[in-house]
Amino acid sequence: MQISLAIPEPMLKAAQRKARAEGYRSVQEYILQALRDKWFIDNLPRYERIAKELEEGKGTKMTLAEFNRWSQSLRKKHGKR
């Protein structure tokens, strides 16, 4: 899927500088990562609750280490750095 986005010139220039400084190939890649980070942060309480339940052995046979490996594989699969 593709979208078109209008960004004010000062914000675009700042995003271009930041993208270059952080090693992104493009502003689009930088913005996509920012959206992923926002989604992760918004869901952080849920992830913390899940981690706590895993440590307590509730609701799953998966250990915390297994959960961490699983979540890392998901991030890699979906482009999370």
LUMTOR-883999 format. One record per residue (C-alpha): residue in one letter; chain; x, y, z. Coordinates in Angstrom, 3 decimals. Layout:
<sites>
<site><r>a</r><c>A</c><east>X</east><north>Y</north><up>Z</up></site>
...
</sites>
This chain:
<sites>
<site><r>m</r><c>A</c><east>0.000</east><north>0.000</north><up>0.000</up></site>
<site><r>q</r><c>A</c><east>1.174</east><north>3.493</north><up>-0.716</up></site>
<site><r>i</r><c>A</c><east>0.094</east><north>6.850</north><up>0.707</up></site>
<site><r>s</r><c>A</c><east>0.838</east><north>10.446</north><up>-0.147</up></site>
<site><r>l</r><c>A</c><east>1.774</east><north>12.751</north><up>2.690</up></site>
<site><r>a</r><c>A</c><east>2.216</east><north>16.523</north><up>2.711</up></site>
<site><r>i</r><c>A</c><east>4.866</east><north>17.659</north><up>5.194</up></site>
<site><r>p</r><c>A</c><east>5.737</east><north>21.289</north><up>5.927</up></site>
<site><r>e</r><c>A</c><east>9.135</east><north>22.182</north><up>4.409</up></site>
<site><r>p</r><c>A</c><east>10.946</east><north>22.793</north><up>7.746</up></site>
<site><r>m</r><c>A</c><east>9.732</east><north>19.425</north><up>9.070</up></site>
<site><r>l</r><c>A</c><east>10.762</east><north>17.661</north><up>5.856</up></site>
<site><r>k</r><c>A</c><east>14.263</east><north>19.148</north><up>5.979</up></site>
<site><r>a</r><c>A</c><east>14.611</east><north>18.138</north><up>9.634</up></site>
<site><r>a</r><c>A</c><east>13.413</east><north>14.604</north><up>8.813</up></site>
<site><r>q</r><c>A</c><east>15.894</east><north>14.378</north><up>5.929</up></site>
<site><r>r</r><c>A</c><east>18.782</east><north>15.412</north><up>8.201</up></site>
<site><r>k</r><c>A</c><east>17.682</east><north>13.000</north><up>10.936</up></site>
<site><r>a</r><c>A</c><east>17.210</east><north>10.131</north><up>8.454</up></site>
<site><r>r</r><c>A</c><east>20.726</east><north>10.653</north><up>7.049</up></site>
<site><r>a</r><c>A</c><east>22.267</east><north>10.976</north><up>10.517</up></site>
<site><r>e</r><c>A</c><east>20.630</east><north>7.736</north><up>11.692</up></site>
<site><r>g</r><c>A</c><east>21.512</east><north>5.769</north><up>8.554</up></site>
<site><r>y</r><c>A</c><east>18.090</east><north>5.427</north><up>6.940</up></site>
<site><r>r</r><c>A</c><east>18.003</east><north>5.057</north><up>3.157</up></site>
<site><r>s</r><c>A</c><east>15.145</east><north>7.537</north><up>2.827</up></site>
<site><r>v</r><c>A</c><east>12.791</east><north>9.828</north><up>4.689</up></site>
<site><r>q</r><c>A</c><east>10.027</east><north>7.322</north><up>3.921</up></site>
<site><r>e</r><c>A</c><east>11.951</east><north>4.584</north><up>5.745</up></site>
<site><r>y</r><c>A</c><east>12.564</east><north>6.950</north><up>8.670</up></site>
<site><r>i</r><c>A</c><east>8.851</east><north>7.865</north><up>8.911</up></site>
<site><r>l</r><c>A</c><east>7.789</east><north>4.211</north><up>8.707</up></site>
<site><r>q</r><c>A</c><east>10.128</east><north>3.370</north><up>11.601</up></site>
<site><r>a</r><c>A</c><east>8.723</east><north>6.290</north><up>13.601</up></site>
<site><r>l</r><c>A</c><east>5.224</east><north>4.831</north><up>13.134</up></site>
<site><r>r</r><c>A</c><east>6.431</east><north>1.389</north><up>14.252</up></site>
<site><r>d</r><c>A</c><east>8.077</east><north>2.921</north><up>17.324</up></site>
<site><r>k</r><c>A</c><east>4.890</east><north>4.843</north><up>18.167</up></site>
<site><r>w</r><c>A</c><east>2.811</east><north>1.660</north><up>17.871</up></site>
<site><r>f</r><c>A</c><east>5.257</east><north>-0.230</north><up>20.112</up></site>
<site><r>i</r><c>A</c><east>5.294</east><north>2.532</north><up>22.764</up></site>
<site><r>d</r><c>A</c><east>1.498</east><north>2.778</north><up>22.722</up></site>
<site><r>n</r><c>A</c><east>1.329</east><north>-0.965</north><up>23.391</up></site>
<site><r>l</r><c>A</c><east>4.142</east><north>-1.074</north><up>25.953</up></site>
<site><r>p</r><c>A</c><east>1.842</east><north>-1.531</north><up>29.001</up></site>
<site><r>r</r><c>A</c><east>0.374</east><north>-4.610</north><up>27.325</up></site>
<site><r>y</r><c>A</c><east>3.837</east><north>-6.032</north><up>26.602</up></site>
<site><r>e</r><c>A</c><east>4.933</east><north>-5.357</north><up>30.178</up></site>
<site><r>r</r><c>A</c><east>1.841</east><north>-7.137</north><up>31.501</up></site>
<site><r>i</r><c>A</c><east>2.518</east><north>-10.121</north><up>29.233</up></site>
<site><r>a</r><c>A</c><east>6.164</east><north>-10.255</north><up>30.356</up></site>
<site><r>k</r><c>A</c><east>5.100</east><north>-10.144</north><up>34.017</up></site>
<site><r>e</r><c>A</c><east>2.609</east><north>-12.972</north><up>33.462</up></site>
<site><r>l</r><c>A</c><east>5.284</east><north>-15.006</north><up>31.687</up></site>
<site><r>e</r><c>A</c><east>7.671</east><north>-14.521</north><up>34.598</up></site>
<site><r>e</r><c>A</c><east>4.911</east><north>-15.755</north><up>36.905</up></site>
<site><r>g</r><c>A</c><east>4.193</east><north>-18.716</north><up>34.608</up></site>
<site><r>k</r><c>A</c><east>0.614</east><north>-17.635</north><up>33.897</up></site>
<site><r>g</r><c>A</c><east>-1.343</east><north>-18.372</north><up>30.736</up></site>
<site><r>t</r><c>A</c><east>1.332</east><north>-20.020</north><up>28.642</up></site>
<site><r>k</r><c>A</c><east>3.895</east><north>-22.754</north><up>28.546</up></site>
<site><r>m</r><c>A</c><east>6.339</east><north>-20.289</north><up>26.980</up></site>
<site><r>t</r><c>A</c><east>9.168</east><north>-19.039</north><up>29.154</up></site>
<site><r>l</r><c>A</c><east>10.197</east><north>-15.381</north><up>29.228</up></site>
<site><r>a</r><c>A</c><east>13.314</east><north>-16.200</north><up>27.182</up></site>
<site><r>e</r><c>A</c><east>11.182</east><north>-17.989</north><up>24.574</up></site>
<site><r>f</r><c>A</c><east>8.792</east><north>-15.029</north><up>24.465</up></site>
<site><r>n</r><c>A</c><east>11.724</east><north>-12.623</north><up>23.963</up></site>
<site><r>r</r><c>A</c><east>13.080</east><north>-14.721</north><up>21.089</up></site>
<site><r>w</r><c>A</c><east>9.594</east><north>-14.918</north><up>19.566</up></site>
<site><r>s</r><c>A</c><east>9.024</east><north>-11.164</north><up>19.833</up></site>
<site><r>q</r><c>A</c><east>12.464</east><north>-10.470</north><up>18.297</up></site>
<site><r>s</r><c>A</c><east>11.621</east><north>-12.707</north><up>15.363</up></site>
<site><r>l</r><c>A</c><east>8.356</east><north>-10.807</north><up>14.870</up></site>
<site><r>r</r><c>A</c><east>10.164</east><north>-7.468</north><up>14.885</up></site>
<site><r>k</r><c>A</c><east>12.666</east><north>-8.744</north><up>12.304</up></site>
<site><r>k</r><c>A</c><east>9.882</east><north>-10.152</north><up>10.152</up></site>
<site><r>h</r><c>A</c><east>8.014</east><north>-6.844</north><up>10.202</up></site>
<site><r>g</r><c>A</c><east>11.034</east><north>-4.609</north><up>9.714</up></site>
<site><r>k</r><c>A</c><east>11.678</east><north>-3.447</north><up>13.261</up></site>
<site><r>r</r><c>A</c><east>15.354</east><north>-2.636</north><up>13.778</up></site>
</sites>
